[in-house]
Amino acid sequence: MAWGACTAAAAALLLLLLLLLAAAAAAGGNGGVHCLHLEEGGRPRHLLSRRALQGRQRHHHLRSRAVGGASVLELRHHSFSSAPASSRKEEVDGLLSTDAARVSSLQRRIDKYNRLITTSSTAAAAAAVTASKAQVPVTSGAKLRTLNYVATVGLGGGEATVIVDTASELTWVQCAPCESCHDQQGPLFDPSSSPSYAAVPCNSSSCDALQLATGGMSGAAACGGADGGQDQQQPAAACSYTLSYRDGSYSRGVLAHDRLSLAGEVIDGFVFGCGTSNQGPPFGGTSGLMGLGQSQLSLVSQTMDQFGGVFSYCLPLKESDSSGSLVLGDDSSVYRNSTPIVYTSMVSDPLQGPFYFVNLTGITVGGQEVESSGFSAGGGGGSKAIIDSGTVITSLVPSIYNAVKAEFLSQLAEYPQAPGFSILDTCFNMTGLREVQVPSLKLVFDGGVEVEVDSGGVLYFVSSDSSQVCLAMASLKSEYETSIIGNYQQKNLRVIFDTSGSQVGFAQETCGYI
């Protein structure tokens, strides 16, 4: 009897323990997998149908408000096409192709700075460091595209809905009268209607910075010369700019300054590009672009007195009917993070442009640490990577990517493999499934900072019937290139860029307009 009672008690205790473990796993806990629920037809719940994708191209006024010492701007996903794709695959192919072009452009820009380092004398390199801290390398952001999130700001006496990009240094908008402009929802910015508007003259420090940064372009081209594409109606003394994109897209106009309003916070004399000739698919429907890179003319630098060089964003998981937020300022009380903010140091190298570099020291998949020599190749205890708002898919150097790929193939071995698609080469056939167990994915940065990727940012659904579901990561071509953490892996995270403290922070947050 006593033995039977003990056995029953032990069995009950074991059953209770199993139930607790099961509950912890179901709640996420520290388990190695997440359950991704699929709708009828195999599409994940956060992925839109093609009809919904084609129907969400109009941008309405995006909200903003001031909270304490911060300005909070509503963020929305941006997707615009004058000729809607005929299928989900066609749309994805276009997106991934332009994303690959952006990654390629980033790598070329970084390589240009590396060549500057290796070919300069010590004195010249020191001078270049000093110059880069005060000048604006506008061409680095000029060759990039696939810019995905928009916010509304006040400019002069009107409003502008602009694409938010951490890899661009110069903010620009379309201006009237416009020689040739892309489709825009809402009126163009009209300089003649703003009493605070003025063109930036050639003899200004802002124009000097622009000329130096354009590299091979001549000084005459930046000062209204015939080569600058300048409107004849603009004064000859005005400082002109030309931003050329690899796919033929471009923005041309004059450098100007006017009053910028961010949720009621007014910045007088804000320097921006007033574009009178602008073309390209990435900008369709918007007024232009907000430059959030590290440079003298970026919005971050020009609002240093107001916001202290700190901004953050939270990108929503869903592509439609949802909002995220862009917070300018360091008032963390406005965040809705569910985990403490953890910070990793920025890699400081002014010769490598305006980008936000960090050290990627490890990756775990399903709780399993990925082993790769690439994590120590950088010499500084990690692999250097860029945190970027405008790149979609995370791209890793081959040694790290191949190790991550092998671990995913091992942990998802129960699902049949499918052919690769565009830059995505680790794909599975999940047709007919209502639920998929997705291995957890954590990025580890310098200082032991672990950032868990949302389960909706691990796999990319190429086909609407789930017959081609791919790991949302891609391999770079060379070990000498720089890894890029894309926005697909940043969803439902509060990502904080503290340029004054030279650090990047992360926290889990269900993104919304806070």
C-alpha positions in Angstrom: 0.0 0.0 0.0 2.8 2.5 1.0 4.7 1.5 -2.1 1.7 2.1 -4.3 1.0 5.4 -2.7 4.5 6.6 -3.3 4.4 5.4 -6.9 1.1 7.3 -7.5 2.5 10.4 -5.9 5.6 10.3 -8.0 3.6 9.8 -11.1 1.3 12.7 -10.2 4.4 14.9 -9.6 5.9 13.8 -12.9 2.7 14.6 -14.7 2.5 18.0 -13.1 6.1 18.7 -14.2 5.4 17.7 -17.7 2.3 20.0 -17.8 4.4 22.9 -16.6 7.1 22.3 -19.2 4.5 22.1 -21.9 2.9 25.3 -20.8 6.3 27.1 -20.8 7.0 25.8 -24.3 3.6 26.9 -25.5 4.2 30.4 -24.0 7.5 30.7 -25.8 9.7 30.6 -22.7 13.2 29.7 -23.4 12.3 27.0 -25.8 13.9 26.5 -29.2 10.8 26.6 -31.4 7.8 28.9 -32.1 4.5 27.8 -33.6 3.6 29.8 -36.7 -0.1 29.5 -37.5 -1.2 29.5 -41.1 -4.5 30.5 -42.6 -6.6 28.5 -45.0 -4.5 28.0 -48.1 -1.2 28.0 -46.2 -0.6 31.7 -45.9 0.8 33.0 -42.5 -1.6 35.3 -40.8 0.7 38.3 -41.0 1.2 37.9 -44.8 -1.2 39.7 -47.1 -3.1 38.4 -50.0 -2.1 39.8 -53.4 -5.4 41.7 -53.6 -4.6 43.3 -50.2 -1.1 44.1 -51.3 -2.3 45.8 -54.5 -5.0 47.7 -52.6 -2.8 49.3 -49.9 -0.9 51.8 -52.0 -2.6 55.0 -50.8 -1.0 56.9 -48.0 -3.2 58.9 -45.7 -2.0 61.5 -43.2 0.2 59.7 -40.7 -0.2 60.9 -37.1 2.4 62.4 -34.8 2.5 63.8 -31.2 4.9 65.2 -28.6 5.4 63.3 -25.4 7.8 64.8 -22.8 11.0 65.5 -24.6 10.3 63.2 -27.5 8.4 63.5 -30.8 6.5 60.3 -31.9 5.8 59.8 -35.6 3.5 57.0 -36.9 5.3 54.6 -39.3 3.5 52.6 -42.0 4.9 50.0 -44.4 5.3 51.5 -47.9 4.7 49.5 -51.1 3.9 51.2 -54.4 3.8 50.0 -58.0 2.3 51.8 -61.0 1.9 48.3 -62.6 0.7 45.8 -59.9 2.3 42.3 -60.1 0.3 39.6 -61.6 1.2 37.1 -58.9 2.7 36.8 -55.5 5.9 35.3 -56.9 6.3 38.2 -59.4 5.9 40.7 -56.6 8.4 38.9 -54.4 10.9 38.6 -57.3 10.8 42.3 -57.8 11.2 43.1 -54.1 14.1 40.6 -53.7 15.9 41.9 -56.9 15.8 45.5 -55.7 16.8 44.4 -52.2 19.9 42.7 -53.8 20.7 45.9 -55.6 20.6 47.8 -52.4 22.9 45.3 -50.7 25.3 45.5 -53.6 25.3 49.3 -53.5 26.1 49.2 -49.7 29.0 46.9 -50.3 30.4 49.1 -53.1 30.2 52.2 -50.8 32.0 50.4 -48.0 34.6 49.2 -50.4 35.2 52.7 -51.6 35.9 53.8 -48.0 38.2 50.8 -47.6 40.2 51.8 -50.6 40.5 55.3 -49.2 42.0 53.9 -46.1 44.6 51.7 -47.9 45.7 54.2 -50.5 45.9 57.3 -48.2 49.0 58.3 -46.3 48.8 58.6 -42.6 48.4 62.4 -42.8 45.9 62.2 -45.6 43.9 59.6 -43.7 43.8 61.7 -40.6 42.6 64.7 -42.7 39.9 62.5 -44.2 38.8 61.4 -40.8 38.4 65.0 -39.7 36.6 65.9 -42.9 34.2 63.0 -42.7 33.1 64.1 -39.3 32.0 67.5 -40.7 31.1 66.7 -44.2 28.3 64.7 -45.9 29.0 61.7 -48.1 25.6 62.0 -49.9 26.4 59.4 -52.5 26.4 56.5 -50.0 22.6 56.7 -49.6 22.1 57.9 -53.1 22.6 54.4 -54.7 20.2 52.6 -52.4 16.6 51.5 -52.8 13.9 49.2 -51.4 13.0 51.8 -48.7 10.0 50.5 -46.9 8.6 52.7 -44.1 7.0 56.1 -44.3 6.2 58.9 -41.8 4.6 62.4 -42.2 6.5 65.6 -41.2 5.6 69.3 -41.5 7.7 71.3 -44.0 7.2 75.0 -44.6 3.4 75.5 -44.4 2.5 72.0 -45.6 3.1 68.3 -45.0 5.4 65.7 -46.6 5.1 61.9 -46.3 8.7 60.6 -46.6 10.4 57.2 -46.7 12.5 56.7 -43.5 16.1 55.4 -44.3 19.0 55.0 -41.9 21.5 54.7 -44.8 20.7 58.1 -46.3 22.2 61.4 -45.2 20.2 64.0 -47.0 16.4 64.5 -46.6 14.7 65.5 -49.9 11.2 66.2 -51.2 9.6 66.8 -54.6 9.2 70.5 -55.3 7.0 72.6 -57.6 7.4 73.6 -60.3 8.5 70.1 -61.2 10.1 69.3 -64.5 9.7 65.5 -64.1 8.4 63.9 -61.0 7.3 60.5 -59.8 3.6 59.9 -58.8 2.9 61.5 -55.5 -0.2 61.3 -53.3 -0.9 64.8 -52.2 0.4 68.2 -53.3 4.1 68.9 -54.1 6.0 71.2 -51.8 5.7 74.7 -53.2 8.7 76.9 -52.2 6.8 80.0 -53.3 4.1 79.4 -50.7 6.6 79.2 -47.8 7.9 82.6 -46.5 10.7 80.7 -44.5 12.1 78.9 -47.6 15.4 79.9 -49.1 17.9 78.2 -51.4 21.3 77.4 -50.0 24.0 79.4 -51.8 27.2 78.0 -53.2 29.4 79.7 -50.7 27.8 78.0 -47.7 29.3 75.3 -45.5 26.4 73.0 -46.4 27.1 73.2 -50.1 30.8 72.8 -49.4 30.0 69.5 -47.6 27.8 68.4 -50.5 30.4 69.1 -53.1 33.1 67.2 -51.2 30.9 64.3 -50.6 29.9 63.8 -54.3 33.5 62.6 -55.0 33.9 62.5 -58.8 31.4 65.2 -59.5 32.8 68.6 -60.3 32.3 71.7 -58.2 30.4 73.4 -61.1 27.9 70.6 -61.2 27.0 71.3 -57.5 26.7 75.0 -58.1 24.1 75.3 -60.8 26.4 74.6 -63.7 25.2 73.0 -67.0 26.2 69.6 -65.8 24.1 69.7 -62.7 20.7 69.3 -64.4 19.7 72.6 -62.8 16.3 74.2 -63.6 16.9 77.5 -65.5 14.5 79.2 -63.2 16.7 78.6 -60.2 19.4 81.2 -59.3 22.8 80.5 -60.7 24.2 80.9 -57.2 22.0 78.2 -55.7 23.7 74.9 -54.6 22.3 72.0 -56.7 22.4 68.3 -55.9 22.1 65.2 -58.0 21.4 61.8 -56.4 21.7 58.9 -59.0 20.4 55.4 -58.3 21.7 52.2 -59.9 18.4 51.3 -61.5 18.2 54.7 -63.3 16.2 56.4 -60.5 17.3 59.8 -59.5 16.6 63.1 -57.6 17.9 66.4 -58.8 17.2 69.9 -57.5 18.7 72.5 -55.2 19.8 72.4 -51.6 17.5 74.6 -49.5 16.4 75.3 -46.0 13.0 75.8 -44.4 11.1 75.2 -41.2 10.7 71.5 -40.3 8.0 70.4 -37.8 8.1 67.1 -36.0 5.0 66.6 -33.9 5.0 70.3 -33.0 8.8 70.5 -32.4 10.0 73.2 -34.9 13.5 73.2 -36.4 14.2 76.5 -38.2 16.6 76.5 -41.1 16.4 72.7 -41.7 18.6 71.9 -44.8 17.1 69.5 -47.3 17.0 68.8 -51.0 14.2 70.5 -53.0 13.9 68.1 -56.0 12.5 69.4 -59.3 13.3 66.3 -61.3 12.8 62.9 -59.6 12.0 59.5 -61.0 12.1 55.9 -59.7 9.9 53.1 -58.4 11.2 53.2 -54.8 9.7 56.6 -54.2 6.3 56.2 -55.8 3.4 57.7 -53.9 5.7 59.5 -51.4 7.0 63.1 -51.2 10.6 62.0 -50.9 13.0 60.6 -48.3 14.1 61.2 -44.7 17.8 60.8 -44.2 18.6 59.3 -40.8 22.3 58.3 -41.4 25.3 59.6 -39.4 26.3 62.8 -41.2 26.2 66.6 -40.8 23.1 67.1 -43.0 21.1 64.1 -41.7 17.9 64.8 -39.7 19.7 63.2 -36.7 22.5 65.7 -36.8 20.4 68.8 -37.6 18.1 68.0 -34.6 20.9 67.4 -32.1 19.8 70.3 -29.9 16.2 69.1 -29.8 16.7 65.3 -29.6 20.3 64.7 -28.5 21.2 62.5 -31.4 18.9 59.7 -30.3 16.1 58.1 -32.3 14.4 54.7 -32.4 11.8 52.8 -34.3 9.5 49.9 -34.0 8.5 48.2 -37.2 5.1 46.4 -37.3 4.9 42.7 -38.2 1.9 43.1 -40.5 2.3 44.9 -43.8 -1.2 46.5 -43.8 -3.7 47.9 -41.3 -0.9 48.3 -38.7 1.4 51.0 -37.6 4.8 51.3 -36.0 6.5 54.3 -34.5 9.6 56.5 -35.0 10.6 58.2 -31.8 12.9 61.2 -31.9 14.6 61.8 -28.5 15.8 59.6 -25.6 12.6 59.6 -23.5 12.2 55.8 -23.1 9.0 56.2 -21.1 7.1 56.4 -24.3 8.3 52.9 -25.4 6.1 49.9 -24.8 8.9 47.3 -24.6 8.2 44.0 -22.9 11.8 43.3 -22.1 14.6 45.5 -20.8 16.6 47.5 -23.3 20.0 46.0 -23.9 22.8 48.0 -25.7 25.7 47.1 -27.8 28.5 49.4 -28.9 28.6 50.9 -32.3 31.7 50.2 -34.3 33.3 53.6 -34.7 35.0 54.2 -38.0 34.3 57.5 -39.6 36.0 56.4 -42.8 33.2 53.9 -43.5 30.4 56.3 -44.1 27.2 57.2 -42.3 26.1 53.6 -41.5 25.3 52.1 -38.1 27.9 49.3 -37.6 27.9 46.8 -34.7 29.8 43.6 -34.0 27.8 40.4 -34.6 29.4 37.8 -32.3 27.1 34.8 -32.7 23.8 33.4 -33.8 21.6 30.7 -32.2 19.0 28.6 -34.0 16.5 26.7 -32.0 18.7 27.1 -28.9 21.7 25.7 -30.7 24.7 27.9 -31.0 25.9 28.2 -34.6 29.7 27.7 -35.0 31.5 29.7 -37.6 35.0 31.1 -38.1 33.3 34.2 -39.5 32.4 35.4 -36.0 36.1 36.0 -35.3 37.2 37.1 -38.7 36.7 40.8 -38.0 39.6 40.9 -35.5 37.5 42.8 -33.0 35.7 39.8 -31.4 33.0 39.6 -34.0 31.8 40.1 -37.6 31.0 43.7 -38.5 27.4 44.2 -39.5 25.2 47.2 -40.4 21.8 47.7 -38.8 19.6 49.0 -41.7 16.0 50.1 -42.0 15.9 50.0 -45.7 17.3 46.5 -46.5 14.7 43.8 -46.2 16.5 40.5 -46.1 19.4 40.0 -43.7 22.6 39.2 -45.7 25.5 37.4 -44.0 29.1 36.6 -45.0 29.2 33.1 -46.6 30.9 31.4 -43.7 28.3 32.5 -41.2 25.3 32.1 -43.6 26.3 28.5 -44.5 26.5 27.5 -40.8 23.1 29.1 -40.2 21.7 27.4 -43.3 23.0 23.9 -42.2 21.4 24.3 -38.7 18.1 25.3 -40.2 18.2 22.4 -42.7 18.9 20.0 -39.7 16.1 21.4 -37.5 13.5 21.6 -40.3 14.4 18.2 -41.8 10.8 17.0 -41.4 9.7 19.4 -44.2 10.4 18.6 -47.8 12.9 21.0 -49.4 11.8 23.3 -52.2 13.8 25.1 -55.0 15.5 28.3 -54.1 14.0 31.6 -55.2 16.1 34.7 -56.2 18.5 35.4 -53.3 16.8 32.9 -51.0 18.3 29.4 -51.3 17.1 27.6 -48.2 13.4 26.8 -49.0 10.8 24.2 -47.9 7.5 23.0 -49.1 4.9 23.5 -46.4 1.7 23.1 -48.5 -1.4 22.1 -46.6 0.0 22.7 -43.2 -2.0 24.7 -40.6 0.9 25.1 -38.2 4.7 25.2 -38.6 7.2 24.8 -35.8 9.8 27.5 -36.5 13.2 27.3 -34.8 13.9 30.3 -32.7 16.5 32.7 -34.0 18.7 34.9 -31.9 21.4 37.4 -33.0 24.2 37.9 -30.5 26.1 41.2 -30.5 29.2 42.6 -28.7 28.8 42.6 -25.0 26.7 39.4 -24.9 23.6 41.2 -26.1 21.1 38.7 -27.4 18.2 39.8 -29.7 15.5 37.3 -30.5 13.9 37.7 -33.9 10.1 37.6 -34.0 8.8 34.2 -35.3 7.3 36.1 -38.2 10.7 37.3 -39.3 12.4 33.9 -39.6 10.7 32.5 -42.7 9.7 34.3 -45.9 6.7 33.0 -47.8 7.5 33.2 -51.5 4.3 31.5 -52.7 0.8 32.1 -51.3 0.1 28.4 -51.0 3.3 27.8 -48.9 4.8 25.5 -51.5 8.0 27.7 -51.3 8.8 28.9 -47.8 12.4 30.2 -47.4 14.7 31.1 -44.6 14.6 34.9 -44.6 18.4 35.3 -44.9 20.8 35.4 -47.8 24.5 34.9 -48.4 26.8 37.6 -49.5 29.3 36.9 -52.3 32.5 37.3 -50.3 33.9 37.0 -46.8 35.3 40.5 -47.4 31.8 42.1 -47.6 29.9 43.4 -44.6 26.8 41.6 -43.1 23.6 43.6 -43.1 20.7 43.1 -40.6 17.6 43.8 -42.6 14.2 45.1 -41.4 12.5 41.7 -41.9 14.4 40.6 -38.8 13.8 43.8 -36.9 10.0 43.6 -36.7 8.4 43.9 -33.3 11.6 45.2 -31.8 12.4 48.6 -30.4 15.7 49.5 -32.1 17.4 52.5 -30.5 20.2 54.5 -32.3 22.1 56.6 -29.7 24.7 58.5 -31.8 25.9 60.5 -28.8 26.5 57.4 -26.7 27.7 55.5 -29.8 25.4 52.5 -29.0 22.5 50.6 -30.5 19.7 49.3 -28.2 17.2 46.5 -28.6 14.0 45.4 -26.7 11.0 43.3 -27.5 7.9 45.3 -28.3 4.6 44.7 -30.0 4.8 47.5 -32.4 2.1 50.1 -32.8 1.6 53.9 -32.8 2.4 54.6 -29.2 
